[in-house]
Amino acid sequence: MTAAAISVTARAQAQDLLDFIDASPSPWHAVASCAARLQAAGFQHLPEVDRWNLQTGGRYYVVRGGSSIIAFTLGKKPPLDTGITMIGAHTDSPGLRIKPKPAEDVSGMTRLGVEVYGGPLLATFADRDLGLAGRVMVRSDKSIESRLVHLAEPLLRLPNLAIHMNREVNENGLKFNKQTELPLLLGAAENGTAPDQRFRAPLANALGVAAEDLLTWELAACDTQKGSFWGVDREFIADSQLDNLASCHAALSALLAVEQPRQTCLVALFDHEEVGSESAVGAGGSLVGDVLQRIAGHFSLDAEDQRRLLARSFFISADMAHAWHPNFPGAYEPCHRVAVNAGPVIKSNANQRYSTNADTAARFMAICQQAGVPCQQYAHRTDLGCGSTIGPIVAARLGIPSVDVGSPMWAMHSIRESAGVLDHGYMIAALSAALRGQ
Ligand code: CO
């Protein structure tokens, strides 16, 4: 590849992805970023508590719990004629979450207690300039408000133990006891100031409220380093949360690119994938089924027709895939090495860790062909446990044909993941083709 082989469009799409991620340091921010883009494109917000008054050709979005969002466009054709094409992805990423009462003084240092959210590569969180992002519940005059907060300057740190006290680290790997060795350093303890006050002060400052009005929070330690291009031709990208904000961004970009679709199109971005999806806002919850039922209601579909609609629909679960790493050839299934910048990956697993079957894989291959992008196939090594996605969960809940796809990436669940510039453009093109339909 040469730098010239990367089109201006692909470069711009990758830059837009990095900007999207840098503005989305938590699932709540990711949903706010999506909502802002949808709103700017003329999509209308539908509160779940309101009665919906849908119009054919209308463009809408629904938010649940602040961290999951579904956007949809009602096609010109009745959905029973075309089915609904759906793309799903997840807004959450593994990492460290701040506890409800996190601050503690220990021998002159103020530390924050954390919970491990999902399955991060913990060692990558050490020695990073960490900020803080998420939502805080704030008491106001009449009510309680949910406010987003993003402390984007280095505030927290998990310093490594020096190699002089951890002599075997390069042989045994970098390990942390999750309870005792992961608390994040916030500052030197201050005589006469409670650690809780030290923790609340920067949050209260950022929000412009009194510290005692901060009721409680859901906060993640976030990377303060912005996304970057790297490689001799700047053909790769690095950022936090590529898994799975890259798929969220690709799905959203596709939905925004297909302005007047014939068919009804839906993009569902769920929180809680990294912890199993079983929640009111997760893919295992009722959200997508509820929205589909309300769409069916608009078209006055009875129970029989609702099932016909589902049988005709298609779900594309978009989540990142494991790219082949030349330094670890033994980690991969020999005939299923997927390369970075070689196109979307169709992920298959006979044990249904992925929802793909031969029929749905073939459908996605045809979509890629229609979009003029290459595509690859991935299967995990047989002697390694395979990860999973929202694909099998949504497919089982709705009973519809589903495929698992994703862009290849390295270092999944590191705080600094990497992927390919071209792949992001390919994925947007493939998902746009899927939404555009035949
Ligand atoms: Co993922």
Boltz pocket constraint, residues with backbone or C-beta under 6 A from the ligand:
constraints:
  - pocket:
      binder: B
      contacts: [[A, 90], [A, 92], [A, 243], [A, 244], [A, 273], [A, 319], [A, 320], [A, 388]]
      max_distance: 6.0
